[in-house]
Amino acid sequence: MHSSSLIRHLTQQPLIRDLSVEAAQAVLALRYCIACRRSGRDPMPELERRWGNILAARRFRLVVEAIGHSWPDPFAVAPPCCPQASFDETLLANLVTAAAHGNRVHFDVLTAEMLGSDAREMIFVALENFVRARASGRA
């Protein structure tokens, strides 16, 4: 592989539409939460409408808080209209997928170099609870 194609491959950001449904929805919901925080609005009504489930909305808010509390650097979020996921959003998509499949080992592989064990536990449990609430469809 030529160096230019290797660099392009390593820096390529996936399109939101190419993510799994649950991962894409989590990334877009995170973007919405950040936009609401910047404008002083509450994201909960839109999250509840999006999923038709107040429990899922509340649990997603806990995911956002856990990431905000634990992430070592500011979490890079693309603008709401951007079709590509940022590197942090791509990682979030992979973390959502790992939690949805109950794959703690993969989750830890993705996060071990940047998060301590307590932070990993907090985020994984928050993601599992969110995924479970979404799957149950409880209102």
Long-range contacts (C-beta under 8 A, 24 or more apart in sequence): 13-84, 13-85, 13-86, 13-87, 13-90, 14-84, 14-85, 14-90, 14-93, 15-83, 15-84, 15-85, 16-82, 16-83, 16-84, 16-85, 17-83, 19-85, 19-93, 20-93, 20-96, 20-97, 22-96, 22-97, 22-100, 22-131, 22-134, 23-92, 23-93, 23-94, 23-96, 23-97, 24-93, 25-50, 25-51, 26-60, 26-63, 26-92, 26-93, 26-96, 26-130, 27-85, 27-89, 27-92, 27-93, 28-80, 29-60, 30-64, 30-77, 30-89, 30-92, 31-77, 31-78, 31-79, 31-80, 31-89, 32-80, 33-60, 33-61, 33-64, 34-77, 35-80, 51-134, 52-137, 52-139, 53-133, 53-134, 53-136, 53-137, 53-138, 53-139, 54-139, 55-133, 55-136, 55-138, 55-139, 56-130, 56-133, 56-134, 58-133, 59-126, 59-129, 59-130, 59-133, 60-130, 62-126, 62-129, 62-130, 63-123, 63-126, 63-127, 63-130, 65-126, 66-119, 66-122, 66-123, 66-126, 67-92, 67-123, 69-119, 69-122, 70-115, 70-119, 70-122, 70-123, 71-114, 71-115, 72-114, 72-115, 95-123, 95-124, 95-127, 96-127, 96-131, 98-127, 99-124, 99-127, 99-128, 99-130, 99-131, 100-131, 102-128
